[in-house]
Amino acid sequence: MQTTRLNKLLEFLEADPSDPFILYALATEYNTAGDAEKAFYYYNSLVENSPEYVGTYYHLGKLYEKTGCKDRAVDVYQLGLKAARNKNDNHAFSELQAALNSALGLDYEDD
């Protein structure tokens, strides 16, 4: 993890602790660095405090899948589908639907 980028994000967070973009950037930074605990903390903060921040759900769901919590990932994808529908974000809706289908074993393979 690039310490200077993380430090800068933490400074931004201190200045504006409710900015969803900063929370998302921190979650992503920790996720990329393999710090699942901190990534979960920031992603879940977004879901609780900024449920309209649709990009959160895909990455949080994938992190749950990666850590073996498939049922929780399914729940997150379903929440994300509702959020995307509420925002009329068809692109996010499509990505979340594909992730949900995959988590449920419903993705399609050509034979």
Residue pairs with C-beta under 8 A, 6 or more apart in sequence:
1 29
1 30
1 32
1 33
1 35
5 29
6 26
6 29
9 22
9 25
9 26
9 29
10 26
12 19
12 22
13 19
13 22
13 23
13 26
16 22
18 49
18 50
20 46
20 49
20 50
20 53
23 42
23 45
23 46
23 49
23 50
24 42
24 43
24 46
24 53
24 55
24 56
26 38
26 42
27 38
27 39
27 41
27 42
27 43
27 46
27 56
27 59
27 60
28 39
28 59
30 36
30 38
30 39
30 42
31 39
31 43
31 59
31 63
36 63
36 66
36 67
39 63
40 60
40 63
43 56
43 59
43 60
43 63
44 60
46 53
46 56
46 60
47 56
47 57
47 60
47 76
47 79
50 56
51 79
51 83
52 83
52 86
52 87
53 83
54 80
54 83
54 84
54 87
54 89
54 92
55 92
56 80
57 76
57 77
57 79
57 80
57 81
57 83
57 84
57 92
57 96
58 77
58 80
58 92
58 95
58 96
58 99
60 76
61 73
61 74
61 76
61 77
61 80
61 96
61 99
61 100
61 103
62 73
62 99
64 70
64 72
64 73
64 76
65 73
65 103
70 103
73 99
73 103
74 100
74 103
74 104
77 96
77 99
77 100
77 103
78 100
80 92
80 96
81 93
81 96
81 97
81 100
84 90
84 92
84 93
84 96
85 93
98 107
101 107
